[in-house]
Amino acid sequence: MSQTMPSENLSSRVLMVLGMPLMERIHELTILFDSCNGRQLQTVYPHIVHSIFGINGNPIGWGLRTTTQENSPHYFHILQQFFGVRGPWMHMCHKILNDATKFELDVNLLPRKFVSMLQAGQNPMFYADLINIDTFRHQVVSLSLNAFDFFIFHFVLYALNPLHSINPIAMQIHNGRIKTFYHELVEEYLNNFLTAYPDNIIEPVTLCGPVKTVQPLPAQSLQPQRQPRYLKIPSSYRNGGGSSNGGGIGAGNTSPQSSSGATSRAYTWRSESVLHFFVDIWLRYDVESEHHLPSSDFVRSVRTLCKQIHFFANASAHDHTSLNSLRKVSLGMVRSRIYAFLCGLIDRWPLDSSLTVVLELWLSYIQPWRYTLMAANNQIGGRSYEPPITNLFDGFIIENLIVYTHIFMQLLPRFERLDYTVYRNAQMLLRLAKTFNQPELVERLQRFERLHSGNAYGFDSPQRQVNIMNKSNSFNAQWNPMCSSNIPKLFSESMKMQIEAFLFVISMARNSVLSNICLLRKEISERQRSEGFLKNFLNKLLGESTQDELMLRELSRIPEMLRQSIDAFCRSFGINPSNLSMHETLPVEQPRSPPPLESPKKFSFFDSSDSLDTSKLTPHQMSLNASNFEQVVDPALLPIQNNELKPLVRLLHMISEKMNQKYGIQFQTYYLRNDYFGKLTRRLLYAPMTEQWFDKQCGNVEICKKELPPRLCLRPLASIQMFFLVGFAMLVGQYFCGSSLIGFICLCLILVVSNLLLALIS
C-alpha cells in the first residue's frame, strides 16, 4: 500500500478489510499497520477499535468473549498473536502515540455509576486531564484519550456487555468454566502492565515521544458537595512516579532504573492507566441497578484483577523503581470499592453451583498472602505450599475486617439453602471451610474484631450500601465507635448457634448422600447381574461407564468433603462435633421404617398427582424442592476427560454431527422398530433424552428443556483405553500373522460380532 494513499481511500480499504473473515482480516490489518505511517493510521484507528468490540454494530465484535481454546483453537492462536503485548496491535497503538492526537470517547458509552462519579466532581486527579466539560451545562461530555488509553478503555468496557444474555454461544460458554480468549488476554495485560516482579520490563519497550498537554480542568464548576471518600494519588506521585496518562505522556528510554521525571513518567503511565480503568470501571459495576447480571466470565476476570493487584502491591517492598508509588496505592483503590461490589453480587446471584465464581472472587481478595513472590516461587513445579499469614498482613486484615466477617454472615443464609448432595456445592462448602480453618487467620479475626470493630473503614459509598448498612438488623455504614457494640460479630454466641444449626443440616445432608450411595450401588449391582458376564467384560475392556457409574463416582467423594467441612467449621468456631449426630453408615438395605412418602407435611413440585397443595409449602420446603432439579446434558457434549484424546474427540464429534444431520430421520425410524434391526440400532445409538439446564437471564433462574432424538456418538472411540486396545491388537497381529492390519481387522470383527450377539439376546 502506498505511503501517500489519501485518507478516503485508506478508510474505504479498512472498511473492506473489516468485512473479511477473521483470519484474512487480521492478515490484511497486519500488512496495513506496517505500510502506513502513524498519521494515516490515526484516521482509521477508531473504526478498527469499534469493530473489535462491536460498538454500534454486532455486540460480539471479533468474538473475543466467545472464542475458546476448545471451540476454536486456531482462531484462539491467531487472536493471541495479534493482540498480545508483543503483537502487531500493541505496536500499532504505540506507533500512533508519536503524535499528539487524542480520540474522543462519548460519555454515553460509559457506565452510569462511573459517569456519576465524574459528574459529581469526585473523580481522582488521574482523570483531571482526560475529561471534557461543557461549560454552559456544567456537565462532562466526553473523555480525550490517547491511542493506548482509547483501546484499554474499550477493552475494559467490553466485559460489561451482557453477551451471556443475548448470544447463545456466549451463554453456554459464560455459564461454564471454560476460559475465553478475552479472559486470557486480561491475564496477559495485567501480568504485563501490573507486573509482580520488579525486574520485569513492561512490553512493548519502544515508547513514543511527548504528547501535547490537554487544557486545564475547570474544576470549580464541578466541586463535590461533601468531602469525597475516593482515594486520590498523592501529588508527589503524580509529579514524580506517574502521569495523568491521557494528558501528558513522557518520552525517552523505558528503563526502570532511570531517575529522571520524564523517564519515570514514560515508564509508569501505562500501568497507571490499566490500574485506574480496570478498577474504576469493573468495581463500579452497579449489580443492583443493571437489568442483567454480570456473566461468570466477567466475575472470573475481576478475580484475576484482584489476584494480580495483590501480586503488584505485595512486591512494593522489593521494588525501587518508579512503579513503587503506584504499587503502594493500588490495593487501597480496590479496598474502597470491593465491599459494595461483593454485596451486590451475593444478593442477586442464583443459588446454584455457579455461585462458586463469586465465592472464589471473595476468597482470593481476602487472602493476599497467597499472592506474594515467595508463594509464587514455592508453587512452581506443582509443589504443595501453604503460605504463612505473617504480621505483614495485619494491616490488611484490620482495614478489610468487614469484608471478612460481614460477607461471611451474608453468605451463610445462602449456603444454608444449597443442596449438598451435588458435588460442586459440597466442593464450594469445603473451599469456604478450609479458608476459615487457617489458625492464624481465625485468631487474628477474633482479636481484631474485639479491638477494631467500628474503626477505619472507607468505602465508595453507593446509596444502596448506605441504606442497607443503616438498617437496624444490618451494619452501620459510618462505623461510629460509640455504637460498635451493636454491630453483629462473627465470633459471637448468636453466630455460633447459627453456624451449629447450619452444620447440623450439613450432617443430615451427608447421611442422605451415604444412603443414596448405598442405593445406587445396589441398583448398579443388580443391573450388572442382569446384563451378564460378557457385556460387563466388554464394558470394562472398552472403559465405558454408564451414567449411574459416573454418578456413583461423583457421589462417593461428597461424604468425605462434607466431613472435612464440618470438622473445619467446628475447629474455627469452637463447636462440639458430637452435637451434630454425624453417622458414618446407615442401614439402607433394611431400613427401620418405610420412606415417609405419605407424610402430609412433605410435598414435591415434581409430584405427578393432582392433590398437590403448594399453599402448605414453607419457603424452606420450596427451596429443597427446587434444589432437587439437576442439570442434564448430552453425554456427547460433556467436557473432555483426562482419559480421552482431545483432537480425536473433536474429530469424532464433527463426524457424528454430520452423520446425524444427514441420516437423523433414518436413525429415528430404525430405533423405533421392534425387530432385530431395531435392537441392533438401540445398541449402537444413544437413546433419546431430555436436556435440562438453568437459564440465568435477568438475574432469575429458569429451567430450560430440549428433546434429543436417537443419535450417533463416536466419542467412546476416542478413549485412551480404546487407543491401547487397538495398539495391542495390532501388535498381536504383527507378532502372530506378520501384519498389524490383520490384528486391527480381527479386533473390528470381534466388536461387530459381539454387538450382533448382544442385540440378538437383548
HELIX and SHEET records of a PDB file:
HELIX    1   1 SER A    7  LEU A   18  1                                  12    
HELIX    2   2 LEU A   22  SER A   35  1                                  14    
HELIX    3   3 GLY A   38  PHE A   53  1                                  16    
HELIX    4   4 PRO A   73  PHE A   83  1                                  11    
HELIX    5   5 PRO A   88  ILE A   96  1                                   9    
HELIX    6   6 VAL A  107  LEU A  109  5                                   3    
HELIX    7   7 ARG A  112  GLN A  119  1                                   8    
HELIX    8   8 MET A  125  ASP A  129  5                                   5    
HELIX    9   9 ALA A  147  TYR A  158  1                                  12    
HELIX   10  10 LEU A  163  ILE A  166  1                                   4    
HELIX   11  11 PRO A  168  HIS A  174  1                                   7    
HELIX   12  12 PHE A  181  PHE A  193  1                                  13    
HELIX   13  13 ALA A  219  LEU A  222  5                                   4    
HELIX   14  14 SER A  235  GLY A  240  1                                   6    
HELIX   15  15 GLY A  261  PHE A  277  1                                  17    
HELIX   16  16 PHE A  278  TRP A  282  3                                   5    
HELIX   17  17 SER A  296  ASN A  314  1                                  19    
HELIX   18  18 SER A  316  HIS A  318  5                                   3    
HELIX   19  19 ASN A  324  ARG A  348  1                                  25    
HELIX   20  20 SER A  353  LEU A  355  5                                   3    
HELIX   21  21 THR A  356  TYR A  365  1                                  10    
HELIX   22  22 PRO A  368  ARG A  370  5                                   3    
HELIX   23  23 LEU A  373  ASN A  378  1                                   6    
HELIX   24  24 ASN A  391  PHE A  393  5                                   3    
HELIX   25  25 ASP A  394  GLU A  399  1                                   6    
HELIX   26  26 LEU A  401  GLU A  416  1                                  16    
HELIX   27  27 TYR A  423  THR A  435  1                                  13    
HELIX   28  28 PRO A  439  HIS A  452  1                                  14    
HELIX   29  29 GLN A  463  MET A  469  1                                   7    
HELIX   30  30 PRO A  481  ASN A  486  5                                   6    
HELIX   31  31 GLU A  493  GLU A  531  1                                  39    
HELIX   32  32 PHE A  533  LEU A  542  1                                  10    
HELIX   33  33 GLN A  547  LEU A  555  1                                   9    
HELIX   34  34 ILE A  558  PHE A  573  1                                  16    
HELIX   35  35 PRO A  577  LEU A  580  5                                   4    
HELIX   36  36 THR A  614  LYS A  616  5                                   3    
HELIX   37  37 PRO A  619  SER A  627  1                                   9    
HELIX   38  38 PRO A  635  LEU A  637  5                                   3    
HELIX   39  39 LYS A  646  TYR A  671  1                                  26    
HELIX   40  40 TYR A  676  LEU A  684  1                                   9    
HELIX   41  41 GLN A  697  GLY A  699  5                                   3    
HELIX   42  42 ARG A  715  ALA A  718  5                                   4    
HELIX   43  43 ILE A  720  CYS A  737  1                                  18    
HELIX   44  44 SER A  740  ILE A  761  1                                  22    
SHEET    1   A 3 PHE A 103  ASP A 106  0                                        
SHEET    2   A 3 GLN A 139  LEU A 145 -1                                        
SHEET    3   A 3 ILE A 131  ASP A 134 -1                                        
SHEET    1   B 2 MET A 689  ASP A 695  0                                        
SHEET    2   B 2 GLU A 702  LEU A 708 -1                                        
END                                                                             
